[in-house]
Amino acid sequence: MTSRIKSLHGLHRFTLHGLFTIADPCSIPLTLAFEQHEVTCSPNLRDTNSYWNVEDNINSKLPNVSFEVYSPNFFARFIESHAVMFQGNAGLKPKEGEVTSKPWQWPINYKGQFFSGNNYKIYLLGNPVIWWGNIVVMVMYNLISIWKAIINKRRSNQNNEAVSDSKQQLLTTCNWLFIGWGLHYIPFYAMGRVLYFHHYFSAFLYSSMLTGVTISYLLEIIKTSKPTLIRKTVYDGLIGFIYASIIFSFYLYSPLAYGMSGPISTEQNSTMFGLRWLDSWEF
């Protein structure tokens, strides 16, 4: 290497040992080396951390060709950009003292996360009535789907086909919402990066929509049942119970989102006393 070449990123090989200098993707903790990367060796030449990165190269003996000739096409750039994003996400590690979570904890609302710990404390936690209600309704949806599949297999006549069209449309909608929930939730089990509670929020939207449509399906069954007086009483009672549960649970747990002050929930004079339903909740 001469003085005419300025090396920004380089590959160095120890010929006696057959090793290549690489930068470890995992950063050293802040207290030790300000999150710098450790320089070490690898026998793998194809290790992406040992690649050269040439910022500029000027050679008068080379033909004067535009860089556009060597530029990748759309699909190559698309694949490369996503590969870089996957690699970057896989390398994200939790900072020292940072609260993380696991995917299995999200649907059951196992643990929240503090966003502020000053005079007004903000704690990220799902509304347990809605969160756990979604789980119950999702189990009901799967049982209904299995039951309908068995009924359709055994059905010998199509007399009720016209009556069940609206219900079948609701079930089809539930199927798509259940697939959407799975696509937004299950892939997190294969990720090696650091994960947080808010990563479940996109799947939670599908879960909530699935709950709404499944309840509509059940209410549709009640609407078509007999006798009329009992049907109307049960229908109106269920609607009122659902609305009241959502509104009242929001009233109880709203201080977690808007800021709570005073003693912790285990003390009797706390505004959140009696609302810590799981020991894993930390407010």
PyRosetta script that sets phi, psi and omega in degrees:
from pyrosetta import init, pose_from_sequence

init()
pose = pose_from_sequence("MTSRIKSLHGLHRFTLHGLFTIADPCSIPLTLAFEQHEVTCSPNLRDTNSYWNVEDNINSKLPNVSFEVYSPNFFARFIESHAVMFQGNAGLKPKEGEVTSKPWQWPINYKGQFFSGNNYKIYLLGNPVIWWGNIVVMVMYNLISIWKAIINKRRSNQNNEAVSDSKQQLLTTCNWLFIGWGLHYIPFYAMGRVLYFHHYFSAFLYSSMLTGVTISYLLEIIKTSKPTLIRKTVYDGLIGFIYASIIFSFYLYSPLAYGMSGPISTEQNSTMFGLRWLDSWEF")
pose.set_psi(1, 126.2)
pose.set_omega(1, -178.5)
pose.set_phi(2, -101.5)
pose.set_psi(2, 175.2)
pose.set_omega(2, -178.4)
pose.set_phi(3, -72.0)
pose.set_psi(3, -13.9)
pose.set_omega(3, -178.9)
pose.set_phi(4, -78.3)
pose.set_psi(4, -12.9)
pose.set_omega(4, -179.0)
pose.set_phi(5, -106.8)
pose.set_psi(5, 125.1)
pose.set_omega(5, 177.6)
pose.set_phi(6, -103.8)
pose.set_psi(6, 114.3)
pose.set_omega(6, -175.2)
pose.set_phi(7, -93.2)
pose.set_psi(7, 116.1)
pose.set_omega(7, 174.1)
pose.set_phi(8, -92.4)
pose.set_psi(8, -41.8)
pose.set_omega(8, 176.2)
pose.set_phi(9, -135.4)
pose.set_psi(9, 134.9)
pose.set_omega(9, -175.7)
pose.set_phi(10, -140.2)
pose.set_psi(10, 163.6)
pose.set_omega(10, 175.5)
pose.set_phi(11, -116.6)
pose.set_psi(11, 123.6)
pose.set_omega(11, -179.1)
pose.set_phi(12, -119.7)
pose.set_psi(12, 131.2)
pose.set_omega(12, -178.3)
pose.set_phi(13, -116.9)
pose.set_psi(13, 131.0)
pose.set_omega(13, 172.9)
pose.set_phi(14, -88.9)
pose.set_psi(14, 101.7)
pose.set_omega(14, -171.7)
pose.set_phi(15, -63.8)
pose.set_psi(15, -30.3)
pose.set_omega(15, -178.0)
pose.set_phi(16, -72.0)
pose.set_psi(16, -27.1)
pose.set_omega(16, -176.9)
pose.set_phi(17, -111.7)
pose.set_psi(17, -10.2)
pose.set_omega(17, -178.6)
pose.set_phi(18, 66.6)
pose.set_psi(18, 34.7)
pose.set_omega(18, -178.7)
pose.set_phi(19, -113.0)
pose.set_psi(19, 153.0)
pose.set_omega(19, -179.3)
pose.set_phi(20, -120.5)
pose.set_psi(20, 137.6)
pose.set_omega(20, 179.7)
pose.set_phi(21, -72.7)
pose.set_psi(21, 129.4)
pose.set_omega(21, 179.2)
pose.set_phi(22, -134.5)
pose.set_psi(22, 163.1)
pose.set_omega(22, 172.6)
pose.set_phi(23, -105.8)
pose.set_psi(23, 119.5)
pose.set_omega(23, -179.4)
pose.set_phi(24, -62.5)
pose.set_psi(24, 128.4)
pose.set_omega(24, -178.3)
pose.set_phi(25, -64.4)
pose.set_psi(25, -22.5)
pose.set_omega(25, 179.6)
pose.set_phi(26, -82.1)
pose.set_psi(26, 126.9)
pose.set_omega(26, -178.5)
pose.set_phi(27, -82.5)
pose.set_psi(27, 148.9)
pose.set_omega(27, 178.1)
pose.set_phi(28, -75.8)
pose.set_psi(28, 143.2)
pose.set_omega(28, -178.9)
pose.set_phi(29, -53.4)
pose.set_psi(29, 152.0)
pose.set_omega(29, -176.3)
pose.set_phi(30, -58.3)
pose.set_psi(30, -35.4)
pose.set_omega(30, -177.0)
pose.set_phi(31, -71.3)
pose.set_psi(31, -16.7)
pose.set_omega(31, -177.4)
pose.set_phi(32, -102.6)
pose.set_psi(32, -46.1)
pose.set_omega(32, -173.6)
pose.set_phi(33, -148.2)
pose.set_psi(33, 29.3)
pose.set_omega(33, 174.2)
pose.set_phi(34, 54.4)
pose.set_psi(34, 40.1)
pose.set_omega(34, 176.4)
pose.set_phi(35, 61.2)
pose.set_psi(35, 29.7)
pose.set_omega(35, 174.0)
pose.set_phi(36, -77.2)
pose.set_psi(36, 163.2)
pose.set_omega(36, -179.3)
pose.set_phi(37, -96.2)
pose.set_psi(37, 138.9)
pose.set_omega(37, -179.3)
pose.set_phi(38, -77.5)
pose.set_psi(38, 134.7)
pose.set_omega(38, 177.0)
pose.set_phi(39, -93.7)
pose.set_psi(39, 124.2)
pose.set_omega(39, -178.0)
pose.set_phi(40, -143.4)
pose.set_psi(40, -166.9)
pose.set_omega(40, -176.1)
pose.set_phi(41, -124.4)
pose.set_psi(41, 154.5)
pose.set_omega(41, 178.4)
pose.set_phi(42, -144.0)
pose.set_psi(42, 140.1)
pose.set_omega(42, 176.5)
pose.set_phi(43, -80.6)
pose.set_psi(43, -4.7)
pose.set_omega(43, -176.1)
pose.set_phi(44, -90.8)
pose.set_psi(44, 110.4)
pose.set_omega(44, 179.9)
pose.set_phi(45, -66.2)
pose.set_psi(45, -30.4)
pose.set_omega(45, -176.9)
pose.set_phi(46, -86.7)
pose.set_psi(46, 7.4)
pose.set_omega(46, 175.3)
pose.set_phi(47, -62.2)
pose.set_psi(47, 124.3)
pose.set_omega(47, -176.5)
pose.set_phi(48, -62.0)
pose.set_psi(48, -21.5)
pose.set_omega(48, 179.7)
pose.set_phi(49, -81.0)
pose.set_psi(49, -2.9)
pose.set_omega(49, 177.5)
pose.set_phi(50, -109.0)
pose.set_psi(50, 10.0)
pose.set_omega(50, -177.4)
pose.set_phi(51, -75.1)
pose.set_psi(51, 149.7)
pose.set_omega(51, 171.6)
pose.set_phi(52, -76.4)
pose.set_psi(52, 150.2)
pose.set_omega(52, 172.6)
pose.set_phi(53, -131.8)
pose.set_psi(53, 96.9)
pose.set_omega(53, -176.4)
pose.set_phi(54, -89.2)
pose.set_psi(54, 112.8)
pose.set_omega(54, -179.9)
pose.set_phi(55, -77.9)
pose.set_psi(55, -37.1)
pose.set_omega(55, -177.5)
pose.set_phi(56, -156.1)
pose.set_psi(56, 140.6)
pose.set_omega(56, 179.8)
pose.set_phi(57, -145.3)
pose.set_psi(57, 117.2)
pose.set_omega(57, -179.2)
pose.set_phi(58, -117.3)
pose.set_psi(58, 121.2)
pose.set_omega(58, -180.0)
pose.set_phi(59, -141.3)
pose.set_psi(59, 116.7)
pose.set_omega(59, -176.7)
pose.set_phi(60, -67.1)
pose.set_psi(60, -19.8)
pose.set_omega(60, -178.3)
pose.set_phi(61, -82.9)
pose.set_psi(61, -12.3)
pose.set_omega(61, 178.3)
pose.set_phi(62, -86.4)
pose.set_psi(62, 148.8)
pose.set_omega(62, 179.0)
pose.set_phi(63, -64.6)
pose.set_psi(63, 146.4)
pose.set_omega(63, -179.9)
pose.set_phi(64, -81.2)
pose.set_psi(64, 91.1)
pose.set_omega(64, -175.8)
pose.set_phi(65, -118.1)
pose.set_psi(65, 141.3)
pose.set_omega(65, 179.3)
pose.set_phi(66, -67.8)
pose.set_psi(66, 147.4)
pose.set_omega(66, 178.1)
pose.set_phi(67, -67.1)
pose.set_psi(67, -19.1)
pose.set_omega(67, -179.5)
pose.set_phi(68, -61.2)
pose.set_psi(68, -25.7)
pose.set_omega(68, 179.8)
pose.set_phi(69, -63.8)
pose.set_psi(69, -34.8)
pose.set_omega(69, -175.7)
pose.set_phi(70, -97.8)
pose.set_psi(70, 1.5)
pose.set_omega(70, -178.0)
pose.set_phi(71, -70.7)
pose.set_psi(71, 139.6)
pose.set_omega(71, -179.7)
pose.set_phi(72, -72.6)
pose.set_psi(72, 157.5)
pose.set_omega(72, 178.0)
pose.set_phi(73, -79.6)
pose.set_psi(73, -178.7)
pose.set_omega(73, -175.1)
pose.set_phi(74, -60.4)
pose.set_psi(74, -46.7)
pose.set_omega(74, -176.3)
pose.set_phi(75, -66.8)
pose.set_psi(75, -36.5)
pose.set_omega(75, 177.5)
pose.set_phi(76, -65.3)
pose.set_psi(76, -41.7)
pose.set_omega(76, 177.5)
pose.set_phi(77, -66.2)
pose.set_psi(77, -38.0)
pose.set_omega(77, 179.5)
pose.set_phi(78, -62.3)
pose.set_psi(78, -47.0)
pose.set_omega(78, -179.8)
pose.set_phi(79, -65.8)
pose.set_psi(79, -42.1)
pose.set_omega(79, -178.5)
pose.set_phi(80, -64.5)
pose.set_psi(80, -44.2)
pose.set_omega(80, -178.1)
pose.set_phi(81, -63.5)
pose.set_psi(81, -40.0)
pose.set_omega(81, 179.4)
pose.set_phi(82, -71.8)
pose.set_psi(82, -34.2)
pose.set_omega(82, 176.5)
pose.set_phi(83, -64.3)
pose.set_psi(83, -39.1)
pose.set_omega(83, 178.1)
pose.set_phi(84, -66.3)
pose.set_psi(84, -40.3)
pose.set_omega(84, 178.6)
pose.set_phi(85, -64.7)
pose.set_psi(85, -42.5)
pose.set_omega(85, 177.8)
pose.set_phi(86, -62.7)
pose.set_psi(86, -41.9)
pose.set_omega(86, 179.9)
pose.set_phi(87, -65.9)
pose.set_psi(87, -41.7)
pose.set_omega(87, 179.2)
pose.set_phi(88, -65.2)
pose.set_psi(88, -40.5)
pose.set_omega(88, 178.5)
pose.set_phi(89, -66.4)
pose.set_psi(89, -39.0)
pose.set_omega(89, -179.0)
pose.set_phi(90, -66.4)
pose.set_psi(90, -25.1)
pose.set_omega(90, -177.8)
pose.set_phi(91, -88.3)
pose.set_psi(91, -3.5)
pose.set_omega(91, -179.8)
pose.set_phi(92, -73.1)
pose.set_psi(92, 123.3)
pose.set_omega(92, -179.0)
pose.set_phi(93, -121.0)
pose.set_psi(93, 152.8)
pose.set_omega(93, -179.2)
pose.set_phi(94, -68.3)
pose.set_psi(94, 144.7)
pose.set_omega(94, 175.3)
pose.set_phi(95, -78.2)
pose.set_psi(95, 164.4)
pose.set_omega(95, -176.4)
pose.set_phi(96, -63.5)
pose.set_psi(96, 127.3)
pose.set_omega(96, 179.6)
pose.set_phi(97, 79.1)
pose.set_psi(97, 4.7)
pose.set_omega(97, -177.4)
pose.set_phi(98, -82.2)
pose.set_psi(98, 140.6)
pose.set_omega(98, -179.1)
pose.set_phi(99, -86.9)
pose.set_psi(99, 121.8)
pose.set_omega(99, 177.7)
pose.set_phi(100, -118.7)
pose.set_psi(100, 178.7)
pose.set_omega(100, -179.7)
pose.set_phi(101, -148.2)
pose.set_psi(101, 171.7)
pose.set_omega(101, 179.4)
pose.set_phi(102, -112.9)
pose.set_psi(102, 152.6)
pose.set_omega(102, -178.1)
pose.set_phi(103, -58.3)
pose.set_psi(103, -33.7)
pose.set_omega(103, -178.1)
pose.set_phi(104, -67.1)
pose.set_psi(104, -19.7)
pose.set_omega(104, -178.4)
pose.set_phi(105, -79.3)
pose.set_psi(105, -22.5)
pose.set_omega(105, -170.5)
pose.set_phi(106, -68.9)
pose.set_psi(106, -52.7)
pose.set_omega(106, -176.2)
pose.set_phi(107, -63.1)
pose.set_psi(107, -30.0)
pose.set_omega(107, -177.8)
pose.set_phi(108, -92.0)
pose.set_psi(108, 4.7)
pose.set_omega(108, 177.0)
pose.set_phi(109, 57.7)
pose.set_psi(109, 44.3)
pose.set_omega(109, -170.9)
pose.set_phi(110, -68.8)
pose.set_psi(110, -38.5)
pose.set_omega(110, -175.2)
pose.set_phi(111, -152.9)
pose.set_psi(111, 142.5)
pose.set_omega(111, 177.3)
pose.set_phi(112, -100.9)
pose.set_psi(112, -161.7)
pose.set_omega(112, -177.7)
pose.set_phi(113, -149.7)
pose.set_psi(113, 130.0)
pose.set_omega(113, 177.8)
pose.set_phi(114, -73.5)
pose.set_psi(114, 134.3)
pose.set_omega(114, 174.2)
pose.set_phi(115, -109.2)
pose.set_psi(115, -15.0)
pose.set_omega(115, 179.0)
pose.set_phi(116, -156.1)
pose.set_psi(116, 139.2)
pose.set_omega(116, -179.4)
pose.set_phi(117, -129.4)
pose.set_psi(117, 24.6)
pose.set_omega(117, -179.6)
pose.set_phi(118, -87.1)
pose.set_psi(118, -145.1)
pose.set_omega(118, -179.1)
pose.set_phi(119, -59.4)
pose.set_psi(119, -41.4)
pose.set_omega(119, 175.7)
pose.set_phi(120, -109.1)
pose.set_psi(120, 116.5)
pose.set_omega(120, -175.9)
pose.set_phi(121, -94.7)
pose.set_psi(121, 132.2)
pose.set_omega(121, 177.6)
pose.set_phi(122, -114.3)
pose.set_psi(122, 124.9)
pose.set_omega(122, -175.6)
pose.set_phi(123, -124.0)
pose.set_psi(123, 118.2)
pose.set_omega(123, -179.2)
pose.set_phi(124, -77.3)
pose.set_psi(124, 109.1)
pose.set_omega(124, -179.8)
pose.set_phi(125, -150.5)
pose.set_psi(125, 139.5)
pose.set_omega(125, 178.5)
pose.set_phi(126, -72.5)
pose.set_psi(126, 150.5)
pose.set_omega(126, 174.0)
pose.set_phi(127, -62.2)
pose.set_psi(127, 114.9)
pose.set_omega(127, -173.7)
pose.set_phi(128, -62.1)
pose.set_psi(128, -31.6)
pose.set_omega(128, 179.2)
pose.set_phi(129, -63.8)
pose.set_psi(129, -43.9)
pose.set_omega(129, 179.7)
pose.set_phi(130, -74.0)
pose.set_psi(130, -45.4)
pose.set_omega(130, -177.0)
pose.set_phi(131, -59.8)
pose.set_psi(131, -52.6)
pose.set_omega(131, -178.3)
pose.set_phi(132, -73.7)
pose.set_psi(132, -29.6)
pose.set_omega(132, 174.1)
pose.set_phi(133, -62.8)
pose.set_psi(133, -37.8)
pose.set_omega(133, 176.8)
pose.set_phi(134, -61.6)
pose.set_psi(134, -39.5)
pose.set_omega(134, 179.0)
pose.set_phi(135, -64.5)
pose.set_psi(135, -45.7)
pose.set_omega(135, -179.7)
pose.set_phi(136, -60.9)
pose.set_psi(136, -45.6)
pose.set_omega(136, -178.2)
pose.set_phi(137, -68.5)
pose.set_psi(137, -34.7)
pose.set_omega(137, 178.2)
pose.set_phi(138, -64.7)
pose.set_psi(138, -38.9)
pose.set_omega(138, 175.0)
pose.set_phi(139, -64.1)
pose.set_psi(139, -42.0)
pose.set_omega(139, 178.2)
pose.set_phi(140, -62.3)
pose.set_psi(140, -40.8)
pose.set_omega(140, 179.1)
pose.set_phi(141, -60.5)
pose.set_psi(141, -44.9)
pose.set_omega(141, 180.0)
pose.set_phi(142, -64.8)
pose.set_psi(142, -38.3)
pose.set_omega(142, 177.4)
pose.set_phi(143, -65.8)
pose.set_psi(143, -41.0)
pose.set_omega(143, 177.9)
pose.set_phi(144, -63.5)
pose.set_psi(144, -41.5)
pose.set_omega(144, -179.7)
pose.set_phi(145, -63.0)
pose.set_psi(145, -42.7)
pose.set_omega(145, 178.3)
pose.set_phi(146, -64.9)
pose.set_psi(146, -43.7)
pose.set_omega(146, 179.7)
pose.set_phi(147, -62.2)
pose.set_psi(147, -44.0)
pose.set_omega(147, 179.3)
pose.set_phi(148, -64.7)
pose.set_psi(148, -38.3)
pose.set_omega(148, 179.1)
pose.set_phi(149, -63.4)
pose.set_psi(149, -40.4)
pose.set_omega(149, 178.3)
pose.set_phi(150, -67.0)
pose.set_psi(150, -42.7)
pose.set_omega(150, 179.8)
pose.set_phi(151, -62.0)
pose.set_psi(151, -44.1)
pose.set_omega(151, -178.9)
pose.set_phi(152, -64.3)
pose.set_psi(152, -33.4)
pose.set_omega(152, 178.5)
pose.set_phi(153, -68.7)
pose.set_psi(153, -35.0)
pose.set_omega(153, -175.6)
pose.set_phi(154, -93.2)
pose.set_psi(154, -7.8)
pose.set_omega(154, -174.8)
pose.set_phi(155, -67.5)
pose.set_psi(155, 132.7)
pose.set_omega(155, -177.9)
pose.set_phi(156, -107.5)
pose.set_psi(156, -13.9)
pose.set_omega(156, 178.7)
pose.set_phi(157, -137.8)
pose.set_psi(157, 164.2)
pose.set_omega(157, -177.0)
pose.set_phi(158, -114.6)
pose.set_psi(158, 33.1)
pose.set_omega(158, -175.8)
pose.set_phi(159, -65.5)
pose.set_psi(159, -32.8)
pose.set_omega(159, -174.5)
pose.set_phi(160, -100.0)
pose.set_psi(160, 14.1)
pose.set_omega(160, -174.6)
pose.set_phi(161, -64.3)
pose.set_psi(161, -42.6)
pose.set_omega(161, -177.9)
pose.set_phi(162, -67.1)
pose.set_psi(162, -33.9)
pose.set_omega(162, -178.8)
pose.set_phi(163, -69.4)
pose.set_psi(163, -34.6)
pose.set_omega(163, -172.9)
pose.set_phi(164, -92.0)
pose.set_psi(164, 8.3)
pose.set_omega(164, -178.3)
pose.set_phi(165, -60.6)
pose.set_psi(165, -46.6)
pose.set_omega(165, -178.1)
pose.set_phi(166, -65.8)
pose.set_psi(166, -38.3)
pose.set_omega(166, 178.4)
pose.set_phi(167, -66.9)
pose.set_psi(167, -39.8)
pose.set_omega(167, 178.9)
pose.set_phi(168, -64.8)
pose.set_psi(168, -35.9)
pose.set_omega(168, 177.3)
pose.set_phi(169, -64.4)
pose.set_psi(169, -39.2)
pose.set_omega(169, 177.0)
pose.set_phi(170, -65.3)
pose.set_psi(170, -40.4)
pose.set_omega(170, 178.3)
pose.set_phi(171, -65.2)
pose.set_psi(171, -38.4)
pose.set_omega(171, 177.1)
pose.set_phi(172, -63.2)
pose.set_psi(172, -40.9)
pose.set_omega(172, 176.0)
pose.set_phi(173, -61.7)
pose.set_psi(173, -41.6)
pose.set_omega(173, 177.7)
pose.set_phi(174, -60.9)
pose.set_psi(174, -39.0)
pose.set_omega(174, 179.9)
pose.set_phi(175, -60.5)
pose.set_psi(175, -45.3)
pose.set_omega(175, 179.9)
pose.set_phi(176, -66.6)
pose.set_psi(176, -39.1)
pose.set_omega(176, 178.5)
pose.set_phi(177, -66.5)
pose.set_psi(177, -36.6)
pose.set_omega(177, 177.6)
pose.set_phi(178, -66.1)
pose.set_psi(178, -39.8)
pose.set_omega(178, 175.9)
pose.set_phi(179, -63.8)
pose.set_psi(179, -43.0)
pose.set_omega(179, 177.9)
pose.set_phi(180, -61.4)
pose.set_psi(180, -40.3)
pose.set_omega(180, 176.2)
pose.set_phi(181, -60.8)
pose.set_psi(181, -45.2)
pose.set_omega(181, -179.4)
pose.set_phi(182, -64.7)
pose.set_psi(182, -40.0)
pose.set_omega(182, -179.6)
pose.set_phi(183, -67.1)
pose.set_psi(183, -29.7)
pose.set_omega(183, -179.7)
pose.set_phi(184, -90.6)
pose.set_psi(184, -8.2)
pose.set_omega(184, -176.4)
pose.set_phi(185, -116.4)
pose.set_psi(185, -49.8)
pose.set_omega(185, -172.9)
pose.set_phi(186, -60.6)
pose.set_psi(186, -38.5)
pose.set_omega(186, -178.9)
pose.set_phi(187, -57.4)
pose.set_psi(187, -21.7)
pose.set_omega(187, -179.5)
pose.set_phi(188, -65.8)
pose.set_psi(188, -22.7)
pose.set_omega(188, 178.3)
pose.set_phi(189, -68.2)
pose.set_psi(189, -23.2)
pose.set_omega(189, -178.9)
pose.set_phi(190, -94.7)
pose.set_psi(190, -1.3)
pose.set_omega(190, -177.2)
pose.set_phi(191, -87.5)
pose.set_psi(191, 138.2)
pose.set_omega(191, 178.1)
pose.set_phi(192, -97.1)
pose.set_psi(192, -0.4)
pose.set_omega(192, -177.6)
pose.set_phi(193, -80.3)
pose.set_psi(193, 171.2)
pose.set_omega(193, 176.0)
pose.set_phi(194, -70.3)
pose.set_psi(194, 140.0)
pose.set_omega(194, -176.2)
pose.set_phi(195, -124.0)
pose.set_psi(195, 147.9)
pose.set_omega(195, -180.0)
pose.set_phi(196, -128.2)
pose.set_psi(196, 166.8)
pose.set_omega(196, -177.1)
pose.set_phi(197, -60.2)
pose.set_psi(197, -36.0)
pose.set_omega(197, -174.9)
pose.set_phi(198, -69.5)
pose.set_psi(198, -12.2)
pose.set_omega(198, 178.1)
pose.set_phi(199, -66.3)
pose.set_psi(199, -17.5)
pose.set_omega(199, -179.4)
pose.set_phi(200, -86.1)
pose.set_psi(200, -8.7)
pose.set_omega(200, -169.7)
pose.set_phi(201, -62.8)
pose.set_psi(201, -36.6)
pose.set_omega(201, 178.8)
pose.set_phi(202, -65.6)
pose.set_psi(202, -42.4)
pose.set_omega(202, 176.4)
pose.set_phi(203, -66.9)
pose.set_psi(203, -32.5)
pose.set_omega(203, 179.6)
pose.set_phi(204, -62.7)
pose.set_psi(204, -35.1)
pose.set_omega(204, 177.8)
pose.set_phi(205, -61.7)
pose.set_psi(205, -44.0)
pose.set_omega(205, 177.7)
pose.set_phi(206, -64.9)
pose.set_psi(206, -39.3)
pose.set_omega(206, 178.6)
pose.set_phi(207, -62.9)
pose.set_psi(207, -40.3)
pose.set_omega(207, 179.7)
pose.set_phi(208, -68.7)
pose.set_psi(208, -40.1)
pose.set_omega(208, 177.1)
pose.set_phi(209, -65.4)
pose.set_psi(209, -38.0)
pose.set_omega(209, 176.3)
pose.set_phi(210, -61.6)
pose.set_psi(210, -39.4)
pose.set_omega(210, 177.1)
pose.set_phi(211, -61.8)
pose.set_psi(211, -46.0)
pose.set_omega(211, -179.1)
pose.set_phi(212, -61.9)
pose.set_psi(212, -44.4)
pose.set_omega(212, -178.0)
pose.set_phi(213, -70.8)
pose.set_psi(213, -37.9)
pose.set_omega(213, 178.2)
pose.set_phi(214, -64.2)
pose.set_psi(214, -41.5)
pose.set_omega(214, 176.6)
pose.set_phi(215, -63.4)
pose.set_psi(215, -38.8)
pose.set_omega(215, 176.5)
pose.set_phi(216, -61.3)
pose.set_psi(216, -38.2)
pose.set_omega(216, 177.6)
pose.set_phi(217, -63.2)
pose.set_psi(217, -44.8)
pose.set_omega(217, 179.3)
pose.set_phi(218, -65.9)
pose.set_psi(218, -39.3)
pose.set_omega(218, 177.7)
pose.set_phi(219, -67.1)
pose.set_psi(219, -31.9)
pose.set_omega(219, 176.9)
pose.set_phi(220, -64.0)
pose.set_psi(220, -37.1)
pose.set_omega(220, 177.0)
pose.set_phi(221, -65.1)
pose.set_psi(221, -42.0)
pose.set_omega(221, 179.7)
pose.set_phi(222, -64.5)
pose.set_psi(222, -37.4)
pose.set_omega(222, -178.2)
pose.set_phi(223, -62.7)
pose.set_psi(223, -34.0)
pose.set_omega(223, -176.4)
pose.set_phi(224, -93.4)
pose.set_psi(224, 3.8)
pose.set_omega(224, -179.6)
pose.set_phi(225, -87.2)
pose.set_psi(225, 171.5)
pose.set_omega(225, 179.8)
pose.set_phi(226, -131.2)
pose.set_psi(226, 157.1)
pose.set_omega(226, -2.0)
pose.set_phi(227, -76.6)
pose.set_psi(227, 168.1)
pose.set_omega(227, -171.9)
pose.set_phi(228, -66.6)
pose.set_psi(228, -41.9)
pose.set_omega(228, -176.4)
pose.set_phi(229, -63.9)
pose.set_psi(229, -47.6)
pose.set_omega(229, 179.0)
pose.set_phi(230, -64.4)
pose.set_psi(230, -40.8)
pose.set_omega(230, 179.3)
pose.set_phi(231, -58.3)
pose.set_psi(231, -47.9)
pose.set_omega(231, -178.3)
pose.set_phi(232, -66.7)
pose.set_psi(232, -39.0)
pose.set_omega(232, -179.9)
pose.set_phi(233, -64.4)
pose.set_psi(233, -47.3)
pose.set_omega(233, 179.8)
pose.set_phi(234, -65.4)
pose.set_psi(234, -42.4)
pose.set_omega(234, -178.9)
pose.set_phi(235, -61.3)
pose.set_psi(235, -51.5)
pose.set_omega(235, -179.7)
pose.set_phi(236, -64.8)
pose.set_psi(236, -37.6)
pose.set_omega(236, 179.2)
pose.set_phi(237, -64.3)
pose.set_psi(237, -42.1)
pose.set_omega(237, 179.0)
pose.set_phi(238, -66.0)
pose.set_psi(238, -42.5)
pose.set_omega(238, 178.3)
pose.set_phi(239, -60.7)
pose.set_psi(239, -46.4)
pose.set_omega(239, 179.2)
pose.set_phi(240, -63.8)
pose.set_psi(240, -39.5)
pose.set_omega(240, 179.5)
pose.set_phi(241, -64.7)
pose.set_psi(241, -41.2)
pose.set_omega(241, -179.6)
pose.set_phi(242, -64.4)
pose.set_psi(242, -48.1)
pose.set_omega(242, 180.0)
pose.set_phi(243, -63.3)
pose.set_psi(243, -43.6)
pose.set_omega(243, -178.6)
pose.set_phi(244, -64.7)
pose.set_psi(244, -39.6)
pose.set_omega(244, 179.9)
pose.set_phi(245, -64.1)
pose.set_psi(245, -43.4)
pose.set_omega(245, -179.1)
pose.set_phi(246, -66.1)
pose.set_psi(246, -46.7)
pose.set_omega(246, -177.5)
pose.set_phi(247, -66.2)
pose.set_psi(247, -43.5)
pose.set_omega(247, -177.6)
pose.set_phi(248, -69.3)
pose.set_psi(248, -38.6)
pose.set_omega(248, 177.9)
pose.set_phi(249, -67.0)
pose.set_psi(249, -34.1)
pose.set_omega(249, 175.1)
pose.set_phi(250, -64.4)
pose.set_psi(250, -41.6)
pose.set_omega(250, 178.5)
pose.set_phi(251, -61.6)
pose.set_psi(251, -40.3)
pose.set_omega(251, -177.5)
pose.set_phi(252, -69.6)
pose.set_psi(252, -42.2)
pose.set_omega(252, -171.9)
pose.set_phi(253, -102.7)
pose.set_psi(253, 3.7)
pose.set_omega(253, 179.6)
pose.set_phi(254, -61.4)
pose.set_psi(254, -31.3)
pose.set_omega(254, 177.6)
pose.set_phi(255, -59.3)
pose.set_psi(255, -24.5)
pose.set_omega(255, 178.1)
pose.set_phi(256, -64.4)
pose.set_psi(256, -34.9)
pose.set_omega(256, -177.9)
pose.set_phi(257, -90.4)
pose.set_psi(257, -36.2)
pose.set_omega(257, -175.8)
pose.set_phi(258, -93.3)
pose.set_psi(258, -5.3)
pose.set_omega(258, 177.2)
pose.set_phi(259, 108.7)
pose.set_psi(259, 121.0)
pose.set_omega(259, 178.5)
pose.set_phi(260, -115.5)
pose.set_psi(260, 147.4)
pose.set_omega(260, -179.4)
pose.set_phi(261, -130.2)
pose.set_psi(261, 170.4)
pose.set_omega(261, 178.8)
pose.set_phi(262, 91.2)
pose.set_psi(262, -163.4)
pose.set_omega(262, -176.3)
pose.set_phi(263, -69.2)
pose.set_psi(263, 167.6)
pose.set_omega(263, -179.7)
pose.set_phi(264, -74.5)
pose.set_psi(264, 169.7)
pose.set_omega(264, -170.0)
pose.set_phi(265, -68.7)
pose.set_psi(265, -16.4)
pose.set_omega(265, -179.3)
pose.set_phi(266, -78.1)
pose.set_psi(266, -12.8)
pose.set_omega(266, 179.5)
pose.set_phi(267, -93.4)
pose.set_psi(267, 143.3)
pose.set_omega(267, -172.6)
pose.set_phi(268, -66.4)
pose.set_psi(268, -27.0)
pose.set_omega(268, 179.9)
pose.set_phi(269, -88.2)
pose.set_psi(269, 10.0)
pose.set_omega(269, 178.2)
pose.set_phi(270, -82.2)
pose.set_psi(270, 145.4)
pose.set_omega(270, 177.4)
pose.set_phi(271, -67.8)
pose.set_psi(271, -19.2)
pose.set_omega(271, -179.4)
pose.set_phi(272, -105.8)
pose.set_psi(272, 16.8)
pose.set_omega(272, -177.7)
pose.set_phi(273, -63.9)
pose.set_psi(273, 131.9)
pose.set_omega(273, 179.8)
pose.set_phi(274, 85.0)
pose.set_psi(274, -2.8)
pose.set_omega(274, -177.7)
pose.set_phi(275, -101.4)
pose.set_psi(275, -1.1)
pose.set_omega(275, 176.6)
pose.set_phi(276, -87.5)
pose.set_psi(276, 87.1)
pose.set_omega(276, -171.9)
pose.set_phi(277, -79.8)
pose.set_psi(277, -19.6)
pose.set_omega(277, 176.8)
pose.set_phi(278, -122.8)
pose.set_psi(278, 141.7)
pose.set_omega(278, 179.0)
pose.set_phi(279, -66.7)
pose.set_psi(279, -21.7)
pose.set_omega(279, -179.4)
pose.set_phi(280, -76.1)
pose.set_psi(280, -15.7)
pose.set_omega(280, 174.7)
pose.set_phi(281, -72.2)
pose.set_psi(281, 140.0)
pose.set_omega(281, -168.3)
pose.set_phi(282, -115.5)
pose.set_psi(282, 21.4)
pose.set_omega(282, 179.5)
pose.set_phi(283, -97.6)
pose.dump_pdb("model.pdb")
